[in-house]
Amino acid sequence: MSIKMIALDLDGTTLNSKGRITADNKKAIEKAIDLGIKVVVSTGRSYTALPEDVRDLRGLEYVISSNGAHITDMISGEHIFDSYISLEAIEDVTALTRKYDLMIEVFYDDRAFTDTVLYKKVEREGSSYRNREYVLSTREPIDDILGFMREHRDKIENINIFFEHPEERIAKMPVIEAGIRKATITSSFPNNIEVGGEHTSKSEALMHLASKFGIERTELMCCGDAPNDIAMITNAGIGVAMGNAWDVTKDAADYVASTNDESGVAEVINKFVLNA
């Protein structure tokens, strides 16, 4: 099997637990690019939240962001694909937020916006489940997050719902799934639920990009760690889960690599693409 395109999730996959790309991962990624392999970042992050380590990868051309809401050409800075949340889903998220006093973030225009109260709480107290510096540097506080979402309802990319404890997410997941119309519901880490467009996913965006280059599904290798990566992992010729991945993601994969702290991405690029 000849791999012509590699899709890489970031957090928990390409980035280590310190949010950096290891030297081995960087070397393997850039070597694959030099050989003509299309390497695509496929992340739940907004485009503006990409770390410098990713922006500095030599030859990287395309980024799938906000769980598949956009594909951005890094050379021109333009979107070549967009997929937004339905008006019905936005109405339902608004109703659920008011009913259950949910903590939400809204992705719009390649940026992530959060309720000012939540932002100030993280600034003041930190967070048990998210990096304080990451939140403060990548989120923009909004006093009326529901009003902001309503104002920009025609181009909302993604909505994150946060819970202090994973048990709360597990308990609320059925309520969220049943209460939101025309949406994709997933998670990228144990404390969140993510709402995307009805047909929005990393996999859909990736297949759009692959078709642009005449690349078949069997010629894809996809790497991830969380439920929001499962669709692209199962749709790839080689689907890879990191050693630190959720069990459900490992179950969906063809191969389980070393952890993100052990350069699992370099391992599979060397094994399946570079034959090193």
JOQUI-V622971 format. One record per residue. N is the residue number from 1. RES is the residue in three letters. SS is DSSP state (~ for helix, > for strand, _ for the rest). OMEGA is omega in whole degrees, -180 to 180 (999 if undefined). NEAR is the number of other C-alpha atoms within 8 Angstrom. Layout:
n=N res=RES ss=SS omega=OMEGA near=NEAR
n=N res=RES ss=SS omega=OMEGA near=NEAR
This chain:
n=1 res=MET ss=_ omega=-179 near=4
n=2 res=SER ss=_ omega=-180 near=5
n=3 res=ILE ss=_ omega=-179 near=12
n=4 res=LYS ss=_ omega=179 near=10
n=5 res=MET ss=> omega=178 near=13
n=6 res=ILE ss=> omega=176 near=13
n=7 res=ALA ss=> omega=-174 near=13
n=8 res=LEU ss=> omega=166 near=14
n=9 res=ASP ss=_ omega=-180 near=15
n=10 res=LEU ss=_ omega=-173 near=11
n=11 res=ASP ss=> omega=-179 near=10
n=12 res=GLY ss=_ omega=-177 near=14
n=13 res=THR ss=_ omega=-180 near=16
n=14 res=THR ss=_ omega=177 near=14
n=15 res=LEU ss=> omega=176 near=14
n=16 res=ASN ss=_ omega=-175 near=14
n=17 res=SER ss=_ omega=175 near=9
n=18 res=LYS ss=_ omega=179 near=5
n=19 res=GLY ss=_ omega=-178 near=7
n=20 res=ARG ss=_ omega=173 near=8
n=21 res=ILE ss=> omega=-179 near=11
n=22 res=THR ss=_ omega=180 near=10
n=23 res=ALA ss=~ omega=179 near=6
n=24 res=ASP ss=~ omega=178 near=8
n=25 res=ASN ss=~ omega=-180 near=13
n=26 res=LYS ss=~ omega=-179 near=11
n=27 res=LYS ss=~ omega=-178 near=9
n=28 res=ALA ss=~ omega=180 near=11
n=29 res=ILE ss=~ omega=-178 near=11
n=30 res=GLU ss=~ omega=176 near=11
n=31 res=LYS ss=~ omega=177 near=8
n=32 res=ALA ss=~ omega=178 near=14
n=33 res=ILE ss=~ omega=179 near=12
n=34 res=ASP ss=~ omega=-180 near=8
n=35 res=LEU ss=_ omega=177 near=6
n=36 res=GLY ss=_ omega=176 near=7
n=37 res=ILE ss=_ omega=176 near=11
n=38 res=LYS ss=> omega=177 near=9
n=39 res=VAL ss=> omega=-175 near=14
n=40 res=VAL ss=> omega=171 near=13
n=41 res=VAL ss=> omega=-178 near=12
n=42 res=SER ss=> omega=-168 near=14
n=43 res=THR ss=_ omega=172 near=16
n=44 res=GLY ss=_ omega=179 near=11
n=45 res=ARG ss=_ omega=168 near=9
n=46 res=SER ss=_ omega=-176 near=13
n=47 res=TYR ss=~ omega=-178 near=10
n=48 res=THR ss=~ omega=180 near=7
n=49 res=ALA ss=~ omega=177 near=8
n=50 res=LEU ss=_ omega=179 near=9
n=51 res=PRO ss=_ omega=-179 near=6
n=52 res=GLU ss=~ omega=179 near=6
n=53 res=ASP ss=~ omega=180 near=8
n=54 res=VAL ss=~ omega=-180 near=8
n=55 res=ARG ss=~ omega=-178 near=8
n=56 res=ASP ss=_ omega=179 near=6
n=57 res=LEU ss=_ omega=-177 near=9
n=58 res=ARG ss=_ omega=175 near=5
n=59 res=GLY ss=_ omega=179 near=7
n=60 res=LEU ss=_ omega=-174 near=10
n=61 res=GLU ss=_ omega=-171 near=9
n=62 res=TYR ss=> omega=177 near=11
n=63 res=VAL ss=> omega=170 near=14
n=64 res=ILE ss=> omega=-175 near=17
n=65 res=SER ss=> omega=178 near=16
n=66 res=SER ss=~ omega=178 near=15
n=67 res=ASN ss=~ omega=177 near=15
n=68 res=GLY ss=~ omega=179 near=19
n=69 res=ALA ss=_ omega=-179 near=18
n=70 res=HIS ss=> omega=160 near=15
n=71 res=ILE ss=> omega=-179 near=15
n=72 res=THR ss=> omega=172 near=13
n=73 res=ASP ss=> omega=-175 near=12
n=74 res=MET ss=_ omega=180 near=10
n=75 res=ILE ss=_ omega=-178 near=5
n=76 res=SER ss=_ omega=-176 near=5
n=77 res=GLY ss=_ omega=-176 near=7
n=78 res=GLU ss=_ omega=172 near=7
n=79 res=HIS ss=> omega=173 near=9
n=80 res=ILE ss=> omega=178 near=8
n=81 res=PHE ss=> omega=178 near=10
n=82 res=ASP ss=> omega=177 near=9
n=83 res=SER ss=_ omega=-173 near=11
n=84 res=TYR ss=_ omega=180 near=13
n=85 res=ILE ss=_ omega=-179 near=17
n=86 res=SER ss=_ omega=177 near=11
n=87 res=LEU ss=~ omega=179 near=8
n=88 res=GLU ss=~ omega=-180 near=9
n=89 res=ALA ss=~ omega=179 near=12
n=90 res=ILE ss=~ omega=176 near=12
n=91 res=GLU ss=~ omega=-178 near=8
n=92 res=ASP ss=~ omega=177 near=11
n=93 res=VAL ss=~ omega=178 near=9
n=94 res=THR ss=~ omega=-179 near=9
n=95 res=ALA ss=~ omega=180 near=8
n=96 res=LEU ss=~ omega=179 near=12
n=97 res=THR ss=~ omega=179 near=11
n=98 res=ARG ss=~ omega=-177 near=8
n=99 res=LYS ss=~ omega=-173 near=7
n=100 res=TYR ss=~ omega=-179 near=6
n=101 res=ASP ss=_ omega=-177 near=7
n=102 res=LEU ss=_ omega=174 near=10
n=103 res=MET ss=> omega=-176 near=10
n=104 res=ILE ss=> omega=169 near=12
n=105 res=GLU ss=> omega=-177 near=12
n=106 res=VAL ss=> omega=177 near=14
n=107 res=PHE ss=> omega=-179 near=14
n=108 res=TYR ss=> omega=176 near=12
n=109 res=ASP ss=_ omega=178 near=7
n=110 res=ASP ss=_ omega=-179 near=9
n=111 res=ARG ss=> omega=-180 near=13
n=112 res=ALA ss=> omega=-178 near=12
n=113 res=PHE ss=> omega=-178 near=13
n=114 res=THR ss=> omega=177 near=14
n=115 res=ASP ss=> omega=-179 near=14
n=116 res=THR ss=~ omega=-180 near=10
n=117 res=VAL ss=~ omega=179 near=7
n=118 res=LEU ss=~ omega=180 near=9
n=119 res=TYR ss=~ omega=-179 near=13
n=120 res=LYS ss=~ omega=179 near=8
n=121 res=LYS ss=~ omega=178 near=9
n=122 res=VAL ss=~ omega=179 near=12
n=123 res=GLU ss=~ omega=-175 near=9
n=124 res=ARG ss=~ omega=-171 near=6
n=125 res=GLU ss=~ omega=-171 near=6
n=126 res=GLY ss=_ omega=-179 near=9
n=127 res=SER ss=_ omega=180 near=8
n=128 res=SER ss=_ omega=-174 near=5
n=129 res=TYR ss=_ omega=176 near=6
n=130 res=ARG ss=_ omega=179 near=7
n=131 res=ASN ss=_ omega=-176 near=8
n=132 res=ARG ss=~ omega=-177 near=10
n=133 res=GLU ss=~ omega=179 near=6
n=134 res=TYR ss=~ omega=-180 near=8
n=135 res=VAL ss=~ omega=-176 near=11
n=136 res=LEU ss=~ omega=-178 near=11
n=137 res=SER ss=~ omega=-176 near=6
n=138 res=THR ss=~ omega=-179 near=10
n=139 res=ARG ss=> omega=176 near=11
n=140 res=GLU ss=> omega=-177 near=9
n=141 res=PRO ss=> omega=179 near=9
n=142 res=ILE ss=> omega=-178 near=10
n=143 res=ASP ss=_ omega=-179 near=7
n=144 res=ASP ss=_ omega=-174 near=8
n=145 res=ILE ss=~ omega=179 near=13
n=146 res=LEU ss=~ omega=176 near=7
n=147 res=GLY ss=~ omega=177 near=7
n=148 res=PHE ss=~ omega=180 near=9
n=149 res=MET ss=~ omega=179 near=11
n=150 res=ARG ss=~ omega=-179 near=8
n=151 res=GLU ss=~ omega=-176 near=6
n=152 res=HIS ss=_ omega=-170 near=9
n=153 res=ARG ss=~ omega=-179 near=10
n=154 res=ASP ss=~ omega=-178 near=8
n=155 res=LYS ss=~ omega=175 near=9
n=156 res=ILE ss=> omega=-174 near=14
n=157 res=GLU ss=> omega=-173 near=16
n=158 res=ASN ss=> omega=176 near=16
n=159 res=ILE ss=> omega=177 near=12
n=160 res=ASN ss=> omega=175 near=11
n=161 res=ILE ss=> omega=-174 near=11
n=162 res=PHE ss=> omega=180 near=11
n=163 res=PHE ss=_ omega=-179 near=10
n=164 res=GLU ss=_ omega=-176 near=8
n=165 res=HIS ss=_ omega=179 near=7
n=166 res=PRO ss=~ omega=180 near=10
n=167 res=GLU ss=~ omega=178 near=6
n=168 res=GLU ss=~ omega=177 near=10
n=169 res=ARG ss=~ omega=-180 near=14
n=170 res=ILE ss=~ omega=-179 near=8
n=171 res=ALA ss=~ omega=-176 near=8
n=172 res=LYS ss=~ omega=-176 near=8
n=173 res=MET ss=~ omega=179 near=9
n=174 res=PRO ss=~ omega=179 near=8
n=175 res=VAL ss=~ omega=179 near=8
n=176 res=ILE ss=~ omega=-179 near=10
n=177 res=GLU ss=~ omega=-178 near=8
n=178 res=ALA ss=~ omega=-171 near=7
n=179 res=GLY ss=~ omega=-178 near=8
n=180 res=ILE ss=_ omega=-180 near=11
n=181 res=ARG ss=_ omega=171 near=8
n=182 res=LYS ss=_ omega=-178 near=9
n=183 res=ALA ss=> omega=170 near=13
n=184 res=THR ss=> omega=-178 near=12
n=185 res=ILE ss=> omega=-179 near=10
n=186 res=THR ss=> omega=176 near=9
n=187 res=SER ss=_ omega=176 near=11
n=188 res=SER ss=_ omega=171 near=11
n=189 res=PHE ss=_ omega=-168 near=6
n=190 res=PRO ss=_ omega=-176 near=7
n=191 res=ASN ss=_ omega=-178 near=12
n=192 res=ASN ss=> omega=169 near=13
n=193 res=ILE ss=> omega=-177 near=13
n=194 res=GLU ss=> omega=-180 near=13
n=195 res=VAL ss=> omega=178 near=12
n=196 res=GLY ss=> omega=178 near=17
n=197 res=GLY ss=> omega=-176 near=16
n=198 res=GLU ss=_ omega=-179 near=9
n=199 res=HIS ss=_ omega=-178 near=9
n=200 res=THR ss=_ omega=174 near=14
n=201 res=SER ss=_ omega=174 near=14
n=202 res=LYS ss=~ omega=-178 near=15
n=203 res=SER ss=~ omega=180 near=11
n=204 res=GLU ss=~ omega=180 near=11
n=205 res=ALA ss=~ omega=-179 near=15
n=206 res=LEU ss=~ omega=180 near=12
n=207 res=MET ss=~ omega=175 near=9
n=208 res=HIS ss=~ omega=-179 near=9
n=209 res=LEU ss=~ omega=179 near=9
n=210 res=ALA ss=~ omega=-179 near=12
n=211 res=SER ss=~ omega=178 near=9
n=212 res=LYS ss=~ omega=-178 near=7
n=213 res=PHE ss=_ omega=179 near=6
n=214 res=GLY ss=_ omega=-178 near=6
n=215 res=ILE ss=_ omega=-179 near=11
n=216 res=GLU ss=_ omega=179 near=8
n=217 res=ARG ss=~ omega=-178 near=10
n=218 res=THR ss=~ omega=-179 near=9
n=219 res=GLU ss=~ omega=179 near=13
n=220 res=LEU ss=> omega=166 near=15
n=221 res=MET ss=> omega=-177 near=14
n=222 res=CYS ss=> omega=-177 near=13
n=223 res=CYS ss=> omega=179 near=16
n=224 res=GLY ss=> omega=-177 near=17
n=225 res=ASP ss=_ omega=-170 near=15
n=226 res=ALA ss=_ omega=-180 near=13
n=227 res=PRO ss=~ omega=179 near=11
n=228 res=ASN ss=~ omega=176 near=12
n=229 res=ASP ss=~ omega=-171 near=14
n=230 res=ILE ss=~ omega=-178 near=12
n=231 res=ALA ss=~ omega=-179 near=10
n=232 res=MET ss=~ omega=178 near=13
n=233 res=ILE ss=~ omega=-178 near=17
n=234 res=THR ss=~ omega=-178 near=9
n=235 res=ASN ss=~ omega=-176 near=9
n=236 res=ALA ss=_ omega=173 near=13
n=237 res=GLY ss=_ omega=174 near=9
n=238 res=ILE ss=> omega=178 near=12
n=239 res=GLY ss=> omega=-174 near=16
n=240 res=VAL ss=> omega=171 near=16
n=241 res=ALA ss=> omega=176 near=16
n=242 res=MET ss=_ omega=178 near=18
n=243 res=GLY ss=_ omega=178 near=10
n=244 res=ASN ss=_ omega=-175 near=9
n=245 res=ALA ss=_ omega=172 near=13
n=246 res=TRP ss=_ omega=179 near=9
n=247 res=ASP ss=~ omega=-178 near=6
n=248 res=VAL ss=~ omega=177 near=8
n=249 res=THR ss=~ omega=176 near=15
n=250 res=LYS ss=~ omega=-180 near=14
n=251 res=ASP ss=~ omega=-178 near=6
n=252 res=ALA ss=~ omega=-172 near=10
n=253 res=ALA ss=_ omega=173 near=14
n=254 res=ASP ss=_ omega=-174 near=8
n=255 res=TYR ss=> omega=175 near=9
n=256 res=VAL ss=> omega=-177 near=10
n=257 res=ALA ss=_ omega=171 near=12
n=258 res=SER ss=_ omega=-177 near=11
n=259 res=THR ss=_ omega=177 near=12
n=260 res=ASN ss=~ omega=176 near=16
n=261 res=ASP ss=~ omega=180 near=9
n=262 res=GLU ss=~ omega=178 near=6
n=263 res=SER ss=_ omega=179 near=14
n=264 res=GLY ss=~ omega=178 near=16
n=265 res=VAL ss=~ omega=177 near=13
n=266 res=ALA ss=~ omega=180 near=13
n=267 res=GLU ss=~ omega=-175 near=10
n=268 res=VAL ss=~ omega=175 near=11
n=269 res=ILE ss=~ omega=178 near=12
n=270 res=ASN ss=~ omega=-175 near=11
n=271 res=LYS ss=~ omega=-171 near=9
n=272 res=PHE ss=~ omega=-176 near=8
n=273 res=VAL ss=_ omega=-176 near=10
n=274 res=LEU ss=_ omega=-178 near=8
n=275 res=ASN ss=_ omega=-177 near=6
n=276 res=ALA ss=_ omega=999 near=4
